[in-house]
Amino acid sequence: MVDPAPSNKWLYRLLFLALVIFIIFARLIPLQTTPASWAMPDLLICICFAWVLRRPDYLPILLIAAVMLVTDMLFMRPPGLMAALVVLGAEFLRARAHLMRELPFSLEWGMVAGIITGIMIANRVILIMVMSPRPPLGLSMFQLFVTLAAYPVVVMFSRYALGIRKIAPGEVDALGHRL
C-alpha cells in the first residue's frame, strides 16, 4: 500500500512546476512589440515564499534553486544572481516558518515584504557593482510594489484554490512525526 504523505508532497511539487511553467510561458509570450512601461509582479518569488511559509516540506531548496536558475536564463538576467538571492530569502523564511504559524497574516506579509525588498536592493546593488545593465529605477520600484501587492492574492490562491494551508501547531504526519 502506498503512503499518501510522500505522494502528496510529490503532487504539490509537480503542481509547483506546472505553475512555474505557466508563469514563464505567460511572461515570454510576445503580447506587444514595444517595450512595456510597467512591470509585472514577480509571481515566482511570491509563490516560493508563500509555499515555504505554509508547507516547507513541499518545496525543497534544490527545486527552488533549479527553477530560479532556469528563469534567470530564460528572462536573460545574470545567471544565478536572482536564484541565489531567492534561495537565501527562502531559507531565511524556512528557518522561521515554525515561528510564523501563530502570527497574523499582516506580520507575515511584513516579513515577506522586507525580504523581497532586500532581494531587490541586493540585486540592484550587485548589478551596479559589476557594472551590468539594469532596468530603470522607477520600473524596479514599480515591480517591487506590485510584487508586494500580489503576495496576498498568491496566498489566497494557494490557500483556497490549491489547499495549501499553514501547518497547525502540534500537527503530525502519517508516521507521528511533528511537522
Residue frames as a rotation matrix with the C-alpha (Angstrom) as fourth column:
MET 1
0.575 0.818 0.000 0.00
0.818 -0.575 0.000 0.00
0.000 0.000 -1.000 0.00
VAL 2
-0.245 -0.655 0.715 1.22
0.646 -0.660 -0.383 3.47
0.723 0.368 0.585 -0.84
ASP 3
-0.257 0.080 -0.963 1.65
0.856 -0.444 -0.265 6.03
-0.449 -0.892 0.045 1.93
PRO 4
0.563 0.590 0.579 -0.32
0.809 -0.537 -0.239 9.16
0.169 0.603 -0.780 0.92
ALA 5
0.732 -0.255 -0.632 2.02
0.185 -0.818 0.544 11.65
-0.656 -0.515 -0.551 2.61
PRO 6
-0.365 -0.927 -0.085 5.07
0.167 -0.155 0.974 11.26
-0.916 0.341 0.211 0.31
SER 7
-0.444 0.242 0.863 2.92
0.895 0.163 0.415 11.03
-0.040 0.957 -0.289 -2.81
ASN 8
0.695 0.704 -0.147 1.06
0.709 -0.705 -0.022 14.16
-0.119 -0.088 -0.989 -1.70
LYS 9
0.270 -0.694 -0.668 4.38
0.059 -0.680 0.731 16.02
-0.961 -0.237 -0.143 -1.44
TRP 10
-0.700 -0.578 0.420 5.32
0.406 0.162 0.899 14.95
-0.587 0.800 0.121 -4.95
LEU 11
0.061 0.794 0.605 1.95
0.996 -0.087 0.014 16.04
0.064 0.602 -0.796 -6.30
TYR 12
0.837 0.236 -0.494 2.43
0.344 -0.929 0.139 19.51
-0.426 -0.286 -0.858 -4.86
ARG 13
-0.166 -0.947 -0.275 5.99
0.043 -0.286 0.957 19.65
-0.985 0.147 0.088 -6.21
LEU 14
-0.621 0.017 0.784 4.65
0.759 0.264 0.596 18.79
-0.197 0.964 -0.177 -9.67
LEU 15
0.523 0.846 0.104 1.91
0.852 -0.519 -0.067 21.38
-0.003 0.124 -0.992 -9.22
PHE 16
0.463 -0.465 -0.755 4.58
0.097 -0.820 0.565 23.95
-0.881 -0.335 -0.334 -8.35
LEU 17
-0.638 -0.738 0.219 6.47
0.263 0.059 0.963 23.06
-0.724 0.672 0.156 -11.52
ALA 18
-0.202 0.656 0.728 3.26
0.978 0.089 0.191 23.36
0.060 0.750 -0.659 -13.56
LEU 19
0.774 0.469 -0.426 2.60
0.533 -0.845 0.037 26.82
-0.343 -0.256 -0.904 -12.09
VAL 20
0.014 -0.864 -0.503 6.19
0.013 -0.502 0.865 27.85
-1.000 -0.018 0.004 -12.83
ILE 21
-0.696 -0.244 0.675 5.90
0.619 0.273 0.736 26.68
-0.364 0.931 -0.039 -16.45
PHE 22
0.281 0.884 0.374 2.62
0.956 -0.291 -0.032 28.58
0.080 0.366 -0.927 -16.83
ILE 23
0.722 -0.044 -0.690 4.10
0.243 -0.918 0.313 31.78
-0.648 -0.394 -0.652 -15.39
ILE 24
-0.389 -0.915 -0.104 7.22
0.106 -0.156 0.982 31.53
-0.915 0.371 0.158 -17.56
PHE 25
-0.492 0.279 0.825 5.09
0.864 0.274 0.422 30.89
-0.108 0.920 -0.376 -20.63
ALA 26
0.599 0.800 -0.025 2.84
0.797 -0.600 -0.073 33.86
-0.073 0.023 -0.997 -19.83
ARG 27
0.502 -0.469 -0.727 5.84
0.036 -0.828 0.559 36.18
-0.864 -0.307 -0.398 -19.37
LEU 28
-0.549 -0.825 0.134 7.56
0.128 0.075 0.989 35.06
-0.826 0.560 0.064 -22.57
ILE 29
0.085 0.643 0.761 4.55
0.952 0.173 -0.253 35.41
-0.294 0.746 -0.598 -24.87
PRO 30
-0.904 -0.426 -0.028 5.07
0.393 -0.857 0.332 38.48
-0.166 0.290 0.943 -27.09
LEU 31
0.025 0.995 -0.094 1.82
0.905 -0.062 -0.421 40.34
-0.425 -0.075 -0.902 -26.48
GLN 32
0.931 0.211 -0.299 3.13
0.080 -0.914 -0.398 43.68
-0.357 0.346 -0.868 -27.73
THR 33
0.555 -0.738 0.385 6.02
0.742 0.230 -0.630 44.78
0.376 0.635 0.675 -29.88
THR 34
0.211 -0.475 0.854 7.02
-0.231 -0.874 -0.428 47.87
0.950 -0.107 -0.294 -27.93
PRO 35
-0.723 -0.512 -0.463 8.73
0.332 0.331 -0.883 47.79
0.606 -0.793 -0.069 -24.54
ALA 36
0.325 0.885 -0.333 6.30
0.724 -0.006 0.690 47.91
0.609 -0.465 -0.643 -21.65
SER 37
-0.224 -0.343 0.912 6.24
-0.251 -0.884 -0.394 50.97
0.942 -0.318 0.112 -19.41
TRP 38
0.363 0.344 0.866 5.14
-0.928 0.053 0.368 48.87
0.081 -0.937 0.339 -16.43
ALA 39
-0.679 -0.658 -0.326 6.44
-0.583 0.753 -0.305 45.68
0.446 -0.017 -0.895 -14.86
MET 40
0.382 0.772 -0.507 4.53
-0.256 0.616 0.745 42.56
0.888 -0.155 0.433 -13.91
PRO 41
0.527 -0.197 0.827 4.81
-0.841 0.024 0.541 41.27
-0.126 -0.980 -0.153 -10.34
ASP 42
-0.495 -0.731 -0.470 7.36
-0.705 0.654 -0.275 38.56
0.508 0.195 -0.839 -9.72
LEU 43
0.510 0.846 0.155 4.86
-0.804 0.405 0.435 35.81
0.305 -0.346 0.887 -9.01
LEU 44
0.350 -0.441 -0.827 7.55
0.117 0.896 -0.429 33.14
0.930 0.054 0.365 -8.75
ILE 45
-0.761 -0.624 0.178 9.03
-0.057 -0.209 -0.976 34.78
0.646 -0.753 0.123 -5.67
CYS 46
-0.279 0.748 0.603 5.56
-0.943 -0.332 -0.025 35.20
0.182 -0.575 0.798 -4.18
ILE 47
0.673 0.541 -0.505 4.68
-0.484 0.837 0.253 31.53
0.560 0.074 0.825 -4.75
CYS 48
-0.087 -0.794 -0.601 8.03
0.229 0.571 -0.788 30.34
0.969 -0.207 0.132 -3.39
PHE 49
-0.849 -0.312 0.426 7.73
-0.278 -0.422 -0.863 32.39
0.449 -0.851 0.272 -0.22
ALA 50
0.012 0.932 0.363 4.03
-0.978 -0.065 0.199 31.62
0.209 -0.357 0.910 0.35
TRP 51
0.673 0.249 -0.696 4.60
-0.253 0.962 0.100 27.89
0.695 0.108 0.711 -0.02
VAL 52
-0.342 -0.866 -0.365 7.78
0.209 0.308 -0.928 27.87
0.916 -0.393 0.075 2.08
LEU 53
-0.751 0.091 0.654 5.95
-0.604 -0.493 -0.626 29.58
0.266 -0.865 0.426 4.95
ARG 54
0.263 0.947 0.186 2.92
-0.962 0.243 0.125 27.31
0.073 -0.212 0.974 4.72
ARG 55
0.948 0.025 0.317 4.40
-0.059 0.993 0.098 23.91
-0.312 -0.112 0.943 3.86
PRO 56
0.274 -0.929 -0.251 8.22
-0.867 -0.351 0.355 23.98
-0.417 0.120 -0.901 3.87
ASP 57
-0.263 -0.387 0.884 8.31
-0.103 0.922 0.373 20.27
-0.959 0.007 -0.282 3.00
TYR 58
0.681 0.596 0.425 6.62
0.363 0.229 -0.903 20.85
-0.636 0.769 -0.061 -0.37
LEU 59
0.925 -0.373 0.069 9.48
-0.142 -0.510 -0.849 22.97
0.352 0.775 -0.525 -1.77
PRO 60
0.564 -0.808 -0.171 12.97
0.716 0.376 0.588 21.56
-0.411 -0.455 0.790 -1.28
ILE 61
0.362 -0.486 -0.795 15.79
-0.141 -0.872 0.469 24.02
-0.921 -0.058 -0.384 -1.70
LEU 62
-0.678 -0.657 0.330 17.16
0.197 0.269 0.943 22.30
-0.708 0.704 -0.053 -4.81
LEU 63
-0.064 0.746 0.662 13.80
0.989 0.136 -0.058 22.69
-0.133 0.651 -0.747 -6.56
ILE 64
0.795 0.321 -0.515 13.71
0.330 -0.941 -0.078 26.41
-0.509 -0.108 -0.854 -5.77
ALA 65
-0.028 -0.905 -0.424 17.32
-0.211 -0.410 0.887 26.84
-0.977 0.115 -0.180 -6.90
ALA 66
-0.653 -0.218 0.725 16.78
0.561 0.504 0.657 24.94
-0.508 0.836 -0.207 -10.15
VAL 67
0.317 0.866 0.386 13.58
0.940 -0.232 -0.251 26.81
-0.128 0.442 -0.888 -11.01
MET 68
0.781 -0.018 -0.624 15.09
0.089 -0.986 0.140 30.21
-0.618 -0.165 -0.769 -10.30
LEU 69
-0.326 -0.943 -0.069 18.27
-0.052 -0.055 0.997 29.38
-0.944 0.328 -0.031 -12.24
VAL 70
-0.444 0.262 0.857 16.19
0.862 0.385 0.329 28.36
-0.244 0.885 -0.397 -15.27
THR 71
0.678 0.735 0.024 14.17
0.720 -0.656 -0.228 31.58
-0.152 0.172 -0.973 -15.02
ASP 72
0.295 -0.668 -0.683 17.40
-0.081 -0.730 0.679 33.59
-0.952 -0.145 -0.269 -14.82
MET 73
-0.702 -0.592 0.397 18.45
0.292 0.268 0.918 32.03
-0.649 0.760 -0.016 -18.11
LEU 74
-0.223 0.698 0.680 15.06
0.974 0.180 0.134 32.42
-0.029 0.693 -0.721 -19.80
PHE 75
0.801 0.569 -0.188 14.49
0.577 -0.817 -0.014 36.02
-0.162 -0.097 -0.982 -18.67
MET 76
0.328 -0.785 0.526 18.08
0.593 -0.262 -0.761 36.97
0.735 0.562 0.379 -19.62
ARG 77
0.904 -0.141 0.404 19.12
-0.400 -0.615 0.680 38.01
0.152 -0.776 -0.612 -16.14
PRO 78
-0.141 -0.990 0.011 22.64
-0.898 0.123 -0.422 37.42
0.417 -0.069 -0.906 -14.82
PRO 79
0.280 0.318 -0.906 22.72
-0.135 0.947 0.291 33.64
0.950 0.041 0.309 -14.29
GLY 80
-0.110 -0.260 -0.959 22.47
0.732 0.632 -0.255 32.66
0.673 -0.730 0.121 -10.66
LEU 81
-0.888 -0.276 0.367 22.17
-0.003 -0.795 -0.606 36.11
0.459 -0.539 0.706 -9.09
MET 82
-0.188 0.896 0.402 18.42
-0.887 -0.331 0.322 36.19
0.422 -0.296 0.857 -8.53
ALA 83
0.413 0.296 -0.861 18.44
-0.045 0.951 0.305 32.44
0.910 -0.088 0.406 -7.90
ALA 84
-0.478 -0.683 -0.552 20.96
0.567 0.240 -0.788 32.84
0.671 -0.690 0.272 -5.08
LEU 85
-0.872 0.171 0.460 19.07
-0.391 -0.808 -0.441 35.77
0.296 -0.564 0.771 -3.55
VAL 86
0.149 0.988 -0.051 15.73
-0.796 0.150 0.587 33.94
0.587 -0.047 0.808 -3.66
VAL 87
0.221 -0.148 -0.964 17.30
0.314 0.947 -0.073 30.80
0.923 -0.286 0.256 -2.18
LEU 88
-0.825 -0.551 -0.125 18.74
0.319 -0.271 -0.908 32.88
0.467 -0.789 0.399 0.68
GLY 89
-0.601 0.676 0.426 15.36
-0.752 -0.659 -0.016 34.53
0.270 -0.330 0.905 1.25
ALA 90
0.340 0.759 -0.555 13.50
-0.499 0.646 0.578 31.22
0.797 0.081 0.598 1.13
GLU 91
-0.093 -0.442 -0.892 15.88
0.538 0.732 -0.418 29.61
0.838 -0.519 0.170 3.59
PHE 92
-0.937 -0.162 0.309 15.58
-0.125 -0.669 -0.732 32.60
0.326 -0.725 0.607 5.91
LEU 93
-0.162 0.963 0.215 11.80
-0.933 -0.221 0.286 32.15
0.322 -0.154 0.934 5.85
ARG 94
0.294 0.244 -0.924 12.01
-0.128 0.968 0.215 28.35
0.947 0.055 0.316 6.14
ALA 95
-0.627 -0.621 -0.471 14.04
0.409 0.252 -0.877 28.71
0.663 -0.743 0.096 9.34
ARG 96
-0.949 0.296 0.111 11.28
-0.280 -0.624 -0.730 30.93
-0.147 -0.723 0.675 10.78
ALA 97
-0.488 0.810 -0.324 8.25
-0.304 0.190 0.934 29.06
0.818 0.554 0.153 9.43
HIS 98
-0.266 0.393 -0.880 7.52
0.761 0.646 0.059 27.46
0.591 -0.654 -0.471 12.79
LEU 99
-0.767 -0.045 -0.640 7.50
0.499 -0.669 -0.551 30.91
-0.403 -0.742 0.536 14.43
MET 100
-0.897 0.385 -0.220 5.16
-0.442 -0.750 0.493 32.33
0.025 0.539 0.842 11.77
ARG 101
-0.723 0.633 -0.277 2.44
0.465 0.742 0.483 29.71
0.512 0.220 -0.831 12.35
GLU 102
-0.117 0.708 -0.696 0.67
0.978 -0.039 -0.205 31.57
-0.172 -0.705 -0.688 15.13
LEU 103
-0.707 -0.224 -0.671 1.30
0.225 -0.971 0.086 35.10
-0.670 -0.090 0.737 13.85
PRO 104
0.416 0.897 -0.149 -1.36
0.163 -0.235 -0.958 37.03
-0.895 0.375 -0.244 11.95
PHE 105
0.479 -0.165 0.862 -1.09
0.866 0.246 -0.435 37.47
-0.140 0.955 0.261 8.20
SER 106
0.970 -0.091 0.226 -0.13
-0.028 -0.964 -0.264 41.14
0.242 0.250 -0.937 8.46
LEU 107
0.501 -0.839 0.211 3.12
-0.570 -0.137 0.810 40.26
-0.651 -0.526 -0.547 10.25
GLU 108
0.172 -0.391 0.904 3.84
0.544 0.803 0.244 37.52
-0.821 0.450 0.351 7.73
TRP 109
0.736 0.180 0.653 3.24
0.666 -0.367 -0.649 39.97
0.123 0.913 -0.390 4.90
GLY 110
0.901 -0.431 0.052 5.57
-0.431 -0.873 0.229 42.48
-0.053 -0.229 -0.972 6.57
MET 111
0.240 -0.834 0.497 8.31
-0.199 0.459 0.866 39.87
-0.950 -0.307 -0.056 6.95
VAL 112
0.206 -0.108 0.972 7.97
0.836 0.536 -0.118 38.79
-0.509 0.837 0.201 3.32
ALA 113
0.937 0.160 0.310 7.87
0.303 -0.813 -0.496 42.42
0.173 0.559 -0.811 2.18
GLY 114
0.662 -0.750 -0.002 11.14
-0.561 -0.497 0.662 43.09
-0.497 -0.437 -0.750 3.98
ILE 115
-0.004 -0.675 0.738 12.78
0.189 0.724 0.663 40.07
-0.982 0.142 0.125 2.40
ILE 116
0.450 0.213 0.867 11.54
0.874 0.094 -0.477 40.87
-0.184 0.972 -0.144 -1.12
THR 117
0.992 -0.119 0.045 12.69
-0.111 -0.983 -0.148 44.47
0.061 0.142 -0.988 -0.69
GLY 118
0.376 -0.904 0.203 16.09
-0.458 0.010 0.889 43.23
-0.806 -0.427 -0.410 0.48
ILE 119
0.090 -0.286 0.954 16.32
0.645 0.747 0.163 40.91
-0.759 0.600 0.252 -2.52
MET 120
0.752 0.261 0.605 15.51
0.649 -0.449 -0.613 43.72
0.112 0.854 -0.507 -4.94
ILE 121
0.879 -0.477 -0.019 18.00
-0.454 -0.847 0.278 46.11
-0.148 -0.236 -0.960 -3.29
ALA 122
0.175 -0.853 0.491 20.76
-0.180 0.462 0.868 43.47
-0.968 -0.241 -0.073 -3.17
ASN 123
0.323 0.012 0.946 20.13
0.826 0.485 -0.288 42.59
-0.462 0.874 0.147 -6.81
ARG 124
0.928 0.095 0.360 20.37
0.282 -0.812 -0.512 46.22
0.244 0.576 -0.780 -7.85
VAL 125
0.693 -0.718 0.064 23.49
-0.574 -0.497 0.650 46.91
-0.435 -0.488 -0.757 -5.76
ILE 126
0.085 -0.675 0.733 25.28
0.210 0.731 0.649 43.84
-0.974 0.099 0.204 -7.14
LEU 127
0.500 0.144 0.854 24.35
0.856 0.065 -0.513 44.82
-0.130 0.987 -0.091 -10.70
ILE 128
0.974 -0.194 0.119 25.73
-0.178 -0.975 -0.135 48.32
0.142 0.110 -0.984 -10.05
MET 129
0.478 -0.839 0.259 28.95
-0.434 0.031 0.900 46.89
-0.763 -0.543 -0.350 -8.57
VAL 130
-0.155 -0.544 0.824 29.66
0.477 0.690 0.545 44.70
-0.865 0.478 0.153 -11.59
MET 131
-0.522 -0.026 -0.853 28.56
-0.470 -0.826 0.313 47.46
-0.712 0.563 0.418 -13.97
SER 132
-0.794 0.363 0.488 25.88
0.575 0.711 0.406 45.32
-0.200 0.603 -0.773 -15.56
PRO 133
-0.755 0.589 0.288 22.92
-0.271 -0.680 0.681 46.87
0.597 0.436 0.673 -17.37
ARG 134
-0.786 0.543 -0.297 19.86
0.541 0.371 -0.755 47.16
-0.300 -0.753 -0.585 -15.16
PRO 135
-0.013 0.860 0.510 16.29
0.883 -0.229 0.409 48.34
0.469 0.456 -0.756 -15.61
PRO 136
-0.335 -0.058 0.940 15.39
-0.107 -0.989 -0.099 51.94
0.936 -0.134 0.326 -14.73
LEU 137
-0.991 -0.120 -0.054 14.93
0.045 0.075 -0.996 52.59
0.124 -0.990 -0.069 -11.01
GLY 138
-0.466 0.883 0.058 11.29
-0.856 -0.433 -0.282 53.63
-0.224 -0.181 0.958 -11.45
LEU 139
0.162 0.499 -0.851 10.47
-0.702 0.664 0.256 50.37
0.693 0.556 0.458 -13.20
SER 140
-0.561 -0.446 -0.697 12.22
0.168 0.764 -0.623 48.36
0.811 -0.467 -0.354 -10.49
MET 141
-0.951 0.249 0.183 10.34
-0.264 -0.345 -0.901 50.22
-0.161 -0.905 0.393 -7.76
PHE 142
-0.108 0.961 -0.256 7.04
-0.992 -0.086 0.094 49.66
0.068 0.264 0.962 -9.55
GLN 143
0.011 0.061 -0.998 7.80
-0.293 0.955 0.055 45.93
0.956 0.291 0.029 -9.84
LEU 144
-0.902 -0.360 -0.239 8.62
0.136 0.289 -0.948 45.82
0.410 -0.887 -0.212 -6.13
PHE 145
-0.714 0.669 0.207 5.31
-0.619 -0.466 -0.632 47.45
-0.326 -0.580 0.747 -5.19
VAL 146
0.176 0.825 -0.537 3.17
-0.934 0.312 0.173 45.26
0.311 0.471 0.826 -7.45
THR 147
-0.322 -0.341 -0.883 5.01
-0.054 0.938 -0.342 42.16
0.945 -0.062 -0.320 -6.21
LEU 148
-0.999 -0.038 0.002 4.26
-0.001 -0.010 -1.000 43.15
0.038 -0.999 0.010 -2.61
ALA 149
-0.363 0.931 -0.028 0.63
-0.878 -0.352 -0.324 43.82
-0.312 -0.093 0.946 -3.55
ALA 150
0.097 0.386 -0.917 0.38
-0.736 0.648 0.195 40.45
0.670 0.656 0.347 -5.32
TYR 151
-0.840 -0.527 -0.132 1.59
-0.308 0.662 -0.684 38.44
0.447 -0.533 -0.718 -2.32
PRO 152
-0.582 0.669 0.462 -1.80
-0.493 0.162 -0.855 38.37
-0.647 -0.726 0.235 -0.51
VAL 153
0.364 0.714 -0.598 -3.51
-0.920 0.174 -0.352 37.32
-0.147 0.678 0.720 -3.76
VAL 154
-0.188 -0.530 -0.827 -1.00
-0.582 0.739 -0.341 34.48
0.792 0.417 -0.447 -4.20
VAL 155
-0.949 -0.138 0.282 -1.54
-0.314 0.447 -0.837 33.39
-0.010 -0.884 -0.468 -0.59
MET 156
-0.129 0.976 0.178 -5.33
-0.705 0.036 -0.708 33.38
-0.697 -0.217 0.683 -1.05
PHE 157
0.373 0.211 -0.903 -4.98
-0.872 0.412 -0.264 31.43
0.317 0.886 0.338 -4.31
SER 158
-0.573 -0.679 -0.459 -2.65
-0.438 0.727 -0.528 28.93
0.692 -0.102 -0.714 -2.65
ARG 159
-0.874 0.242 0.421 -4.95
-0.359 0.263 -0.896 28.51
-0.328 -0.934 -0.143 0.34
TYR 160
-0.074 0.990 0.116 -8.37
-0.519 0.061 -0.853 28.38
-0.852 -0.123 0.509 -1.26
ALA 161
0.558 0.291 -0.778 -7.71
-0.830 0.210 -0.517 27.09
0.013 0.933 0.358 -4.78
LEU 162
0.003 -0.674 -0.739 -4.79
-0.508 0.635 -0.582 24.74
0.862 0.377 -0.340 -4.11
GLY 163
0.851 0.457 -0.258 -5.43
-0.019 0.519 0.854 23.82
0.525 -0.722 0.451 -0.47
ILE 164
-0.137 -0.943 -0.303 -2.00
0.612 0.160 -0.774 24.79
0.779 -0.291 0.555 0.86
ARG 165
0.789 0.470 0.395 -2.56
-0.058 -0.584 0.810 25.90
0.611 -0.662 -0.434 4.42
LYS 166
-0.089 -0.810 0.580 -0.27
-0.836 -0.256 -0.486 26.65
0.542 -0.528 -0.654 7.31
ILE 167
-0.317 -0.104 -0.943 0.73
0.301 0.931 -0.204 23.71
0.899 -0.349 -0.264 9.45
ALA 168
0.673 0.615 0.412 -1.23
-0.248 -0.336 0.908 23.81
0.697 -0.713 -0.074 12.69
PRO 169
-0.226 -0.749 0.622 0.77
-0.908 -0.069 -0.414 23.82
0.353 -0.658 -0.665 15.94
GLY 170
-0.304 0.020 0.953 1.22
-0.657 0.720 -0.225 20.23
-0.690 -0.694 -0.205 17.09
GLU 171
0.712 0.571 -0.408 0.21
-0.680 0.417 -0.603 18.73
-0.174 0.707 0.686 13.73
VAL 172
-0.188 -0.742 0.643 1.82
-0.390 0.658 0.644 15.37
-0.901 -0.130 -0.413 12.94
ASP 173
-0.351 0.013 -0.936 2.36
-0.925 0.152 0.349 13.45
0.147 0.988 -0.041 9.73
ALA 174
0.527 0.647 -0.551 1.19
-0.605 0.741 0.291 9.89
0.597 0.180 0.782 8.99
LEU 175
0.049 -0.610 -0.791 4.15
0.337 0.755 -0.562 8.42
0.940 -0.239 0.243 10.94
GLY 176
0.724 0.334 -0.603 3.53
0.665 -0.106 0.740 10.56
0.183 -0.936 -0.299 14.01
HIS 177
-0.407 -0.903 -0.135 6.42
0.913 -0.406 -0.039 12.96
-0.020 -0.139 0.990 13.45
ARG 178
0.276 0.459 -0.844 5.82
0.469 -0.831 -0.298 16.61
-0.839 -0.313 -0.445 14.29
LEU 179
0.312 -0.103 0.945 5.63
0.918 -0.224 -0.327 18.93
0.245 0.969 0.024 11.29
